[in-house]
Amino acid sequence: MTSTRTVSGLAQVKERQQQMWASGDFHAVATLIQPVADVLCDAVDLQAGWRVLDVACGSGNAAIAAARCGCDAVGIDYVPALLARGRRRAEAEGLSIELLEGDAEAIPFPDRSFDAVLSVFGSMFAPNHRQAAIELARVCEPGGRIGLATWTPDGFIGEMLKVVAAHVPPPPGVASPILWGTESYLRELFGDQIDTLACRERTFTFRFRSAEAYVDYFRTYYGPIVKAFETAGTAGGAALFGDLVDLVRRFARTTSGPVSIPATYLETVAVRTGGRA
Ligand SMILES: C[S@@+](CC[C@H](N)C(=O)[O-])C[C@H]1O[C@@H](n2cnc3c(N)ncnc32)[C@H](O)[C@@H]1O
């Protein structure tokens, strides 16, 4: 389950990952997937007045969704430019949220600080999976809720990450983020830190004018793909572009013209151990 690298090896990986997420502009993707955060808040059944943390919040999707539910919302991420964008979004909506720089593997809050802890396609990307899970549980009140959205391995984004890895192999010894997309892995990862865990598969649909437009958008804005094209160079980039276009066409509901691409993810709601029976 866990990565085979040493902790200092994983720290180097994390530094490179931080640069990767800071490249492009993830906010352009976040605006597309905002509904995932709204649906997760509903699944967790947030209550107005709860203290809610959004871990690896990017430009604040789940924190903003929680604030719209009347919660006291806080988000952490390690890319300052995304946090700055999130603050502007919240201000535009007249919402009061706190967005702070922080690492999903060392959340800068004391134990039991939040009634609910959310992460939408966030903690799954931390290189030390066990540590990321410990931190999600640690800052959650006993009996509080942990809500996750994680891409499934065989869904569109899971397959997209595999295509990218085939062209630009990830660092050896680091566990794949898409492991977080199965219930059995999450049960093992969280172990006795949780009392209950309920998962259901959901679909988010990406909509673009063409398969090529999807790939262009992601190679402009989505850090992992921006970096993959940089690393692949000109010839490798052309091959990567072609394979990604083929993948979009394989998943899209239509065979020509505009594409609607269903992307499956796992929505998980867990209850932190130790609440009153
Ligand atoms: C796919 S984006 C999702 C962002 C946001 N949750 C959303 O739904 O729009 C992944 C985010 O995780 C952040 N991230 C990845 N690893 C992190 C870590 N170890 N600590 C803090 N943030 C991290 C990245 O900076 C990026 O904003």
Ligand as a Chemical Component Dictionary entry (heavy atoms), coordinates in Angstrom:
data_LIG
# 
_chem_comp.id                   LIG 
_chem_comp.type                 NON-POLYMER 
_chem_comp.pdbx_formal_charge   0 
_chem_comp.three_letter_code    LIG 
# 
loop_
_chem_comp_atom.comp_id 
_chem_comp_atom.atom_id 
_chem_comp_atom.alt_atom_id 
_chem_comp_atom.type_symbol 
_chem_comp_atom.charge 
_chem_comp_atom.model_Cartn_x 
_chem_comp_atom.model_Cartn_y 
_chem_comp_atom.model_Cartn_z 
_chem_comp_atom.pdbx_ordinal 
LIG C1  C1  C 0  -6.694  18.105 -8.546 1  
LIG S1  S1  S 1  -6.358  19.537 -7.582 2  
LIG C2  C2  C 0  -7.869  19.675 -6.616 3  
LIG C3  C3  C 0  -8.061  21.034 -5.995 4  
LIG C4  C4  C 0  -9.395  21.248 -5.291 5  
LIG N1  N1  N 0  -9.567  20.346 -4.202 6  
LIG C5  C5  C 0  -10.562 21.201 -6.237 7  
LIG O1  O1  O 0  -11.438 20.364 -6.068 8  
LIG O2  O2  O -1 -10.615 22.038 -7.146 9  
LIG C6  C6  C 0  -5.178  18.937 -6.434 10 
LIG C7  C7  C 0  -4.777  19.987 -5.426 11 
LIG O3  O3  O 0  -4.038  19.351 -4.391 12 
LIG C8  C8  C 0  -3.007  20.218 -3.980 13 
LIG N2  N2  N 0  -2.034  19.376 -3.293 14 
LIG C9  C9  C 0  -1.458  18.238 -3.750 15 
LIG N3  N3  N 0  -0.648  17.722 -2.807 16 
LIG C10 C10 C 0  -0.715  18.552 -1.734 17 
LIG C11 C11 C 0  -0.098  18.548 -0.453 18 
LIG N4  N4  N 0  0.762   17.587 -0.091 19 
LIG N5  N5  N 0  -0.397  19.542 0.410  20 
LIG C12 C12 C 0  -1.246  20.530 0.046  21 
LIG N6  N6  N 0  -1.852  20.601 -1.160 22 
LIG C13 C13 C 0  -1.592  19.602 -2.038 23 
LIG C14 C14 C 0  -2.547  20.884 -5.267 24 
LIG O4  O4  O 0  -1.874  22.083 -5.041 25 
LIG C15 C15 C 0  -3.882  21.099 -5.974 26 
LIG O5  O5  O 0  -4.426  22.349 -5.659 27 
# 
loop_
_chem_comp_bond.comp_id 
_chem_comp_bond.atom_id_1 
_chem_comp_bond.atom_id_2 
_chem_comp_bond.value_order 
_chem_comp_bond.pdbx_ordinal 
LIG C1  S1  SING 1  
LIG S1  C2  SING 2  
LIG S1  C6  SING 3  
LIG C2  C3  SING 4  
LIG C3  C4  SING 5  
LIG C4  N1  SING 6  
LIG C4  C5  SING 7  
LIG C5  O1  DOUB 8  
LIG C5  O2  SING 9  
LIG C6  C7  SING 10 
LIG C7  O3  SING 11 
LIG C7  C15 SING 12 
LIG O3  C8  SING 13 
LIG C8  N2  SING 14 
LIG C8  C14 SING 15 
LIG N2  C9  SING 16 
LIG N2  C13 SING 17 
LIG C9  N3  DOUB 18 
LIG N3  C10 SING 19 
LIG C10 C11 SING 20 
LIG C10 C13 DOUB 21 
LIG C11 N4  SING 22 
LIG C11 N5  DOUB 23 
LIG N5  C12 SING 24 
LIG C12 N6  DOUB 25 
LIG N6  C13 SING 26 
LIG C14 O4  SING 27 
LIG C14 C15 SING 28 
LIG C15 O5  SING 29 
# 
